[in-house]
Structure formats: C-alpha cells, structure tokens
Amino acid sequence: FNDLGKGVLQNAYDGYNTSLFAYGQTGAGKSYSMVGYGPNKGIVPMAFEELFRYTAANESDNLKFQVTFSMLEIYMEQVEDLLADPKLRKKGGLKVRQNPKLGRFYVDGLSKVPVASYEEIANMMDTGTANRTVAATQMNATSSRAHTVVTLQFDQIITDGSGAKTTKQSEVNLVDLAGSERAGSTGALIVAKCGVAEWQSDASKCLVTNIQGQRGIA
C-alpha cells in the first residue's frame, strides 16, 4: 500500500483519474494483494480507509466531499454488476457505451452507490466478492475466472469567497485481472489471452482467443 496505494490516492486528491492493475498467473496473489483475506487487508480496503481519513481531516465549510462506489466483473465478453442480485442480471450483461459529448466510456445500468464511510464500502465489497465468478483450477481452488473492477468516484466541491461552487472530480479504478496462465498448466476450462499493455490502453482491442472451442476475453 505504501508503494502503490498512496500514489493512487494522491492522484485522486489532485483531480486525476487513476488506475491500478493486478496481473499474473493464478495463485500468484492478485486478489490477496488487492482485496486481502480475513484480517489481512489488501490495497483496496486500505486505500478506502485512508480516503475517508483524508475527507474527515479536510472537510470544511468551503470544501465538501462526495464518494460513489461501483463494482463490476468482465467474464466471457460480458460486463456484470457485482452489486446487483445475480438472479436479476440482464441476459447478455450490461452494455459499454461512449458519451458523445465527453468522449468517455461508461457502463450503462451499472449501480453507483453513494457512500459515507469505509464500513459501507466494506459491506458492499463483501456482497460483490460473493457474486464473483470463480472456479477451481489445479493451482487455486477458488480462482477468479473474471476481471474485477472496483471504481470510486471522488468529488470535491469547492466554494470560493463569492459563494460560487466548482467540482473537482476523479475516478479511482482498482482492477483485479483474471489469471494469465495457459489452460494446460492449471486445468482452467476457459482462458483468455491478451497483452496487458494492450488491455490497459484500449480494452476493445483485446484479442479473443479460441482454445479447444472455448472463448474468453482478457
């Protein structure tokens, strides 16, 4: 967290969008590093705890904060809302669209929940983690078969001496990628293949690979 998490948060405080990716083979510790396990907290909960300490210490009459939380997964070319009831998911998943005015991409219909404390986020993360797509492989009994993206929208509402308000907005994306291994080495039924640099720069350019008749995306 000291090496990576604090830098991510500082970018958010400064008003920049920022992302952190965990990439590697199944069993390497991606989910453990990002989310943690039991009493051992990962980068995601530690970052959120630190964020609310920051807002509590800096909020004033001239500076207010608003925080919104969302959590999704990308599995088999479909985007799913991890905060929604799996039984109520739309067939085909949610659609990724582009705002024609801002040029930004967004997930249509994704839950965005206002939060006021780390405890609220922790409860939602527990829900989202329970809804993730997992499967056993030879290297990990509960391997995540999907990419998971946790997004925090951080708004800073600033009031100047004349009473005029401006908003400085940033997004923090914390990404736990699915295992990058080959099927033969782990026993995974579905494997996705794509260069990490390509995935980070433009997810739409990922190569969808067919492996023994199974399709996946990374």
N, C-alpha and C positions, 0 to 999 in steps of 0.2 A: 504493500500500500504506500509506503514512504517513497518508493522508487517510481511508481506509476500513478497510483490513485490521486495523490496530492496535485500532480501536474494536470490531470484531467479536470479536477475541481477548480484549479486556478484559472484555466481557460474558460470555464463556465462563468466564474465570477467576473472575468474580463469581458464577457459578452460574446464569446466564440462558441460555435458548435464544436463538439469534441467526441471522439470515439476511441474505444479500447477493445481490441480483439484478442481472444484466447484461441490459439490454433495449435493442433498437434494430434498425435496418434491417440487412439482410445487407451485409457488407463494412464495417460501422461499427467493428469491432474488439472485439466482445464476447468471443469466445473468446480472442483475443490478450490482452485485459486480464485475463481470469480465469485462463487456463491458461498463456499465453505461447507462444513458439515458439522451438525451438532453445535457444541460450544465454540468451535473454531470458525470464526467469521472470515469470509472471503473479501475480495476487493469491493464487491457491490454493496454489501451491508455496511462495511466500514466507511465507504465513500458517502453513503446516505446519512449515516450518523454524524459525520463531520460536516456535511452540508447543513444540517439543522442546527448544529452548534454555531455555525457561521451566521445563519439567519437570526438566531436568538441574540447573538452578541452585537449584531449590526443594525437591527431594525430600529427605526425611529419615526418621528412624525413626517420626515421628508423622504424616507426610504422604506418601502414595503416589499414583501416577497410573496410570490405565488409559485407553488410547485405542483406539477401534474405528472402522474405516473402511468406508464403503459408497459405491457409485456406481451411479446408475440413469439411464435416459432415459425420457421420455414422448413417444411417437410414435404418431399415428393412434389416440389414445384408449387406447393400451396402455402399460403400465409394463414395462420390460425391465431385467434385472440386467446391467450392463455388465461385471461381473467374472466372469460365467458364460460358458461356451463357447456362442457363438451357435447352434451346431448342436444344443445340448441345451435350448434355450429352450422353455418351455411354450407350447402353442398358446393364443392369446388373451392372453398376457402374465401378469404377476403381479397379484394382487388387492390393492386398498387396503381395509383393514379398520379398524374402530374398537374400541379396548379398552373394554369396557363399564364396567370399574371406574375406569380412569384418564381415560376420555373422549378419549384421544389416538389419532390415526390412525397407522397403520403399514403397511408393505408386507409382506404375507405371503410368506415364502420368500426375501426379499432377503438376499444374502450380507453378513455383518457380520464383518469380519476384524480380529482384534486386531493392533495394530502397535506396534513399539517404537522406530522410527526414521523419519526423513524418507525415507531411502533405500527402505524398504519401501513407503511410500506412493507414491513416485515410480514404482516398478516397476508397482504396481497401476494408477496413473493412466495409464501408457503402454498397459497392457492395455485399460483401459476406453475410452480415447480411440480406440484402433484399432477398437473394436467399435461406435462411434457410427454412427448413420445419417446419411450425408452424400449430397449430390447437387450437381451443377453448376448454377449459375444464371448469368444474364447479368452478375451483379455479383460472383460469388465461385465459383471453380472447385471449392471443397471446402466449400460451405456446409452447416452442420449443419441438418438438417430436423427436429430434435427438441429438446426441452428436456432439459438435462443437470443432474442434481442430485448434488453431492458432499456427503456428510454425515460429520461426525466426531463421535462420541460421546465426551465428555470426562468421566471420572470422577475425582474427588478423594476419596481415602479418608483420613479424618482420625481419628487415635487420640488420645483425651483422656488426662488423668492417671490415670484409673481403669482404663484399658485398653479402654474402650468405643469402638466404631468407628461413625462416621457417614459417609455417602457424599453428596457434593455432585455432582450430575450435570447436565450441559448438553449441548446439541447445537448444532453449527455447520453450517448449510446454506449452501452456496455454489452459486448457480443461474445457469446459462448458458442464457437463453431462446433459442428459435429466432427467426429473423428475423421482424420485424413488418411487412415490406413487402407490397405487393399483387403478385399474380401477374403482372399486366401490365407492371410496371416491371422485373421481374427474370427473368421466364421460369420461375419456380418452378411446378412442376406442382401442388403441394399447398400451400395456405396456410391458416393458422389465424388466427382473429381473436378477440380478447378484450381488454377493458380491463385494463391492468396492475394497477390498483388492485383490481379485482375478483378477478384471478388470485391476487394476494398474500393477500387477505383470506379467500377461500374458493374453492379451485380447482374445487370441484364446481359452482360457479355460472357457469363459463365458458360462453360461447355457442359452440356448434358450428356453423360456417358451411359451407354448401354452395356451392362455387364450380365451376361447369361440371361438376357431377356428382361432384366430389371432396370428401371430407370430411377435416377436420383439427381439431386442438384446440390451444389455447394457454393 
